[in-house]
Amino acid sequence: MHVASSFKTVGFFLLTLLTFGSTARAQTLVGTITEVRTGQPVPYANVGIPGKNVGTVADEQGHYQLSYTAANLADTVCLSSIGHEPRRVLLRELVARPEVQLTPAAIALADVRVQAPGLFKRRLTLGNTSNSEMIIAGMAAEGHGAEMGVIISLRHQPTKVQQARFNLLYQDSTDLTFRVNLYRLLPNGQPSSEKLNRRDIIVHSNSRPNNAGPLVVDLTPDNLVLDEDFLLTLEWVAGGTAQKSQEMHGLRKNVYFSAALGYFGQPPYIRKTSQGKWEKLSLGARLAGMQFKVGFNVTALD
């Protein structure tokens, strides 16, 4: 009884630290992102000032709303989407011309891999498989682009990633839209801005049976054969049907994942906005060296 009570306290403690919230902005920029060749909208494009908590994600029709202050006008905004060349422009110029066009990127040919006999025969799970309902990690956002991720360490190289699994417990809205990202790591182990996936992997929370249980994403179409550790993230890109009404009234939407505590691994990474600064969330000083991991994992073959 005492142990259970302690875990509930820790769960609340973790939830508080992992909650994202945007601060009030003085002004809001409204615009649209389209493709230069076709004029079609670029859905879920990222818009933000790299390294700062000023950013958002366009909706499915390419419309975006970016909150900023006058102090940001001299900053450079990056607008990007997989399959397109990123575009960088001063915020003051974007305010003057908020309608932006992105150019399709040249398609790089995939590496040719020769599969040796017996390769990719062993199935394994990498990451944290916790399904605890007492130790939880929460993500809340007033805008879009909040992102949470964990380092996935490979046991052998190469490894073929087949499935991603996010142990979602519950959420406030009946339908939330997420993007799954796999980021390359820098030599120092920090996340880079380069994605290993070559397409937008968009998933919906209501795709789960009875809107309950883990969020499972099939990655076999991507043929992800990796030779390096990576950051697996879930990025919040859109809300449910009540999204616009909630945003007008400044209401937060929340989603919660299973987590685990222990003397192992690395803590998760979080960032509050699209293209914002990654923060490594460590609780070691508070919990006598213990770390925690969010319930994100992959199924792979090596």
C-alpha distance (Angstrom), angle and dihedral (degrees) to the residues before:
residue distance angle dihedral
M1 . . .
H2 3.76 . .
V3 3.81 92.5 .
A4 3.81 93.4 50.2
S5 3.78 90.7 49.7
S6 3.81 91.0 51.5
F7 3.79 92.0 50.6
K8 3.79 91.4 52.7
T9 3.77 89.3 53.7
V10 3.79 91.6 49.7
G11 3.80 90.6 47.3
F12 3.79 91.3 55.7
F13 3.80 89.8 45.8
L14 3.81 92.4 54.2
L15 3.78 92.0 45.4
T16 3.77 91.0 55.2
L17 3.80 93.1 51.7
L18 3.78 94.6 46.8
T19 3.79 96.6 49.8
F20 3.78 113.7 114.2
G21 3.76 123.9 -153.2
S22 3.76 132.9 170.3
T23 3.77 120.6 -131.6
A24 3.78 121.9 -126.7
R25 3.78 114.4 -80.4
A26 3.77 125.3 -153.3
Q27 3.82 97.8 -137.7
T28 3.79 140.5 18.4
L29 3.80 125.3 -143.7
V30 3.82 116.6 -152.4
G31 3.80 121.7 -162.6
T32 3.80 147.6 133.5
I33 3.81 132.8 -113.4
T34 3.81 117.9 -148.9
E35 3.80 137.5 167.7
V36 3.78 114.4 -97.8
R37 3.82 96.8 -136.6
T38 3.78 101.2 43.5
G39 3.80 104.4 21.4
Q40 3.80 87.5 -132.2
P41 3.83 118.9 141.0
V42 3.80 119.1 -97.3
P43 3.83 103.5 -132.4
Y44 3.81 121.2 -139.7
A45 3.82 94.8 -0.6
N46 3.80 115.3 172.9
V47 3.81 117.6 -115.9
G48 3.78 120.8 -176.8
I49 3.78 152.5 111.8
P50 3.83 104.3 -95.0
G51 3.78 113.3 -116.5
K52 3.79 94.6 9.8
N53 3.79 130.7 91.4
V54 3.80 92.8 -114.0
G55 3.78 110.7 106.9
T56 3.78 149.7 97.4
V57 3.81 143.4 -175.8
A58 3.80 124.7 -110.6
D59 3.79 117.0 -121.0
E60 3.81 126.1 -115.2
Q61 3.82 90.1 -80.3
G62 3.81 94.0 51.2
H63 3.82 94.8 -105.5
Y64 3.79 116.4 140.6
Q65 3.79 138.1 -175.4
L66 3.81 115.7 -158.7
S67 3.79 119.9 -169.3
Y68 3.81 116.1 -152.1
T69 3.79 145.2 150.1
A70 3.79 130.5 -125.8
A71 3.81 88.8 -102.0
N72 3.83 88.6 67.4
L73 3.81 96.6 56.8
A74 3.81 92.7 95.4
D75 3.82 92.4 48.9
T76 3.80 124.1 100.7
V77 3.80 117.9 -115.0
C78 3.79 119.7 -150.9
L79 3.82 118.6 -150.2
S80 3.78 113.3 -167.9
S81 3.78 145.4 160.8
I82 3.80 132.4 172.3
G83 3.80 109.5 -92.0
H84 3.81 93.7 27.7
E85 3.78 135.5 86.7
P86 3.81 109.2 -105.4
R87 3.79 114.9 -114.7
R88 3.79 124.3 -147.3
V89 3.77 122.9 -162.7
L90 3.80 136.8 161.1
L91 3.78 111.2 -98.9
R92 3.81 91.6 -124.9
E93 3.83 88.4 57.0
L94 3.80 91.5 47.4
V95 3.81 89.6 52.0
A96 3.81 88.9 54.6
R97 3.84 92.9 46.0
P98 3.82 109.5 22.4
E99 3.82 94.4 167.1
V100 3.82 105.0 92.5
Q101 3.80 132.7 -175.1
L102 3.81 124.6 -155.7
T103 3.79 124.3 -153.8
P104 3.83 119.2 -132.8
A105 3.80 111.6 -110.3
A106 3.78 123.1 -122.6
I107 3.79 109.6 -94.6
A108 3.79 111.5 -115.7
L109 3.79 116.0 -144.4
A110 3.79 113.7 -116.6
D111 3.79 118.1 -110.4
V112 3.79 114.5 -98.3
R113 3.79 109.5 -122.7
V114 3.76 125.2 -166.0
Q115 3.79 108.9 -145.4
A116 3.78 113.0 -144.1
P117 3.81 118.7 -141.7
G118 3.79 109.7 -85.4
L119 3.80 94.5 19.3
F120 3.82 117.9 138.4
K121 3.80 94.1 15.6
R122 3.81 100.3 122.8
R123 3.80 117.5 78.0
L124 3.80 117.8 -152.2
T125 3.79 142.3 161.0
L126 3.81 120.4 -122.6
G127 3.79 123.5 -166.1
N128 3.77 132.8 22.8
T129 3.81 118.6 -31.0
S130 3.81 96.7 -175.0
N131 3.80 115.2 147.6
S132 3.81 95.8 177.8
E133 3.78 117.2 149.3
M134 3.82 93.0 -163.8
I135 3.80 101.5 53.1
I136 3.78 104.2 53.6
A137 3.79 139.6 167.4
G138 3.78 118.0 -148.7
M139 3.78 132.1 -159.2
A140 3.80 120.7 -162.9
A141 3.77 128.5 175.0
E142 3.77 140.2 174.7
G143 3.81 90.7 -164.2
H144 3.78 135.2 28.7
G145 3.79 130.2 -91.3
A146 3.82 100.1 57.8
E147 3.80 106.7 146.4
M148 3.80 137.6 -171.0
G149 3.79 127.2 -172.0
V150 3.79 148.0 164.7
I151 3.80 133.1 -146.7
I152 3.80 111.9 -107.7
S153 3.81 110.1 -153.4
L154 3.79 116.9 -156.8
R155 3.80 118.9 -136.0
H156 3.79 94.7 -158.1
Q157 3.78 135.8 12.6
P158 2.93 128.5 -94.1
T159 3.80 102.9 31.0
K160 3.80 126.2 178.7
V161 3.82 112.6 -141.6
Q162 3.79 112.0 -147.9
Q163 3.77 108.3 166.5
A164 3.81 140.6 14.1
R165 3.78 121.4 -150.1
F166 3.80 127.4 -165.7
N167 3.80 115.1 -170.3
L168 3.79 97.5 -136.9
L169 3.80 113.9 -176.6
Y170 3.80 103.9 -177.0
Q171 3.78 143.9 -41.0
D172 3.80 138.5 -153.0
S173 3.81 95.4 -122.4
T174 3.80 124.4 59.5
D175 3.80 92.2 -131.6
L176 3.80 128.6 27.6
T177 3.78 125.4 173.2
F178 3.80 120.6 -138.4
R179 3.79 137.3 179.8
V180 3.80 120.4 -141.7
N181 3.82 113.5 -140.9
L182 3.80 133.2 -174.8
Y183 3.82 111.0 -162.4
R184 3.79 127.6 -163.5
L185 3.82 114.0 -123.2
L186 3.78 124.5 -124.8
P187 3.84 119.7 -122.4
N188 3.83 88.6 -96.1
G189 3.81 91.2 55.8
Q190 3.80 95.4 -107.1
P191 3.83 120.1 129.4
S192 3.77 117.1 -94.0
S193 3.80 126.1 -153.8
E194 3.83 92.0 -113.7
K195 3.79 115.8 106.7
L196 3.79 122.2 -146.5
N197 3.80 92.4 -157.3
R198 3.80 113.9 81.5
R199 3.79 99.0 -154.7
D200 3.78 137.5 46.5
I201 3.81 106.5 -93.8
I202 3.80 102.8 -156.1
V203 3.81 120.2 -177.1
H204 3.79 135.2 175.3
S205 3.78 127.3 -141.1
N206 3.81 91.3 -136.8
S207 3.82 90.3 61.5
R208 3.82 88.4 84.8
P209 3.82 118.4 97.7
N210 3.81 108.0 -90.8
N211 3.83 87.1 -5.2
A212 3.81 89.4 -80.7
G213 3.79 139.0 106.6
P214 3.79 131.6 32.2
L215 3.78 124.6 -19.2
V216 3.83 104.7 -118.6
V217 3.81 120.8 -167.0
D218 3.81 124.3 -166.8
L219 3.83 110.4 -136.7
T220 3.80 99.0 172.4
P221 3.85 92.8 103.8
D222 3.82 88.4 61.1
N223 3.82 94.5 59.1
L224 3.80 90.4 -145.1
V225 3.81 105.3 -170.2
L226 3.81 104.9 171.8
D227 3.79 135.0 -169.9
E228 3.79 96.9 -174.3
D229 3.79 144.1 53.0
F230 3.81 114.5 -97.4
L231 3.79 145.2 -173.2
L232 3.82 113.7 -105.7
T233 3.80 111.9 -158.0
L234 3.76 142.8 175.6
E235 3.80 113.3 -145.2
W236 3.80 121.3 -161.9
V237 3.80 106.9 -132.8
A238 3.82 106.3 160.0
G239 3.78 142.8 6.9
G240 3.79 133.5 -136.6
T241 3.78 131.8 -81.8
A242 3.81 90.9 -70.1
Q243 3.79 91.8 53.8
K244 3.81 99.3 108.9
S245 3.78 93.0 45.4
Q246 3.80 91.3 49.4
E247 3.79 93.2 48.8
M248 3.80 91.3 50.5
H249 3.77 89.9 56.5
G250 3.82 94.9 41.4
L251 3.80 94.3 -116.1
R252 3.78 122.0 158.7
K253 3.76 126.0 -128.9
N254 3.79 117.8 -147.1
V255 3.79 137.8 -159.5
Y256 3.80 127.8 -177.1
F257 3.80 133.2 -154.9
S258 3.79 134.9 -168.7
A259 3.80 115.7 -101.2
A260 3.80 138.1 -177.3
L261 3.81 137.5 -147.2
G262 3.77 127.9 -142.3
Y263 3.79 148.9 112.4
F264 3.76 94.9 -80.1
G265 3.77 145.6 92.0
Q266 3.75 131.4 -6.1
P267 3.80 127.8 -51.8
P268 3.80 119.9 -111.0
Y269 3.78 126.6 -90.4
I270 3.79 122.2 -127.2
R271 3.77 137.7 -178.4
K272 3.76 128.2 -173.6
T273 3.78 101.8 -144.2
S274 3.78 142.6 20.0
Q275 3.82 109.4 -67.0
G276 3.80 90.2 -3.3
K277 3.78 126.4 144.1
W278 3.80 116.6 -65.7
E279 3.79 113.9 -126.3
K280 3.78 123.9 -161.7
L281 3.78 105.5 -139.4
S282 3.80 109.8 -146.1
L283 3.79 125.1 174.2
G284 3.81 96.6 178.6
A285 3.78 96.2 113.9
R286 3.79 91.3 52.8
L287 3.80 99.9 40.8
A288 3.82 102.0 42.8
G289 3.79 93.5 -97.6
M290 3.79 96.9 -43.8
Q291 3.79 117.9 139.3
F292 3.76 130.9 -165.0
K293 3.77 136.1 -145.3
V294 3.76 130.2 -154.4
G295 3.81 115.9 -122.7
F296 3.82 96.8 -98.7
N297 3.82 120.0 130.4
V298 3.78 144.3 149.9
T299 3.77 134.4 -136.1
A300 3.79 111.2 -135.2
L301 3.79 146.1 166.8
D302 3.79 124.5 -131.6
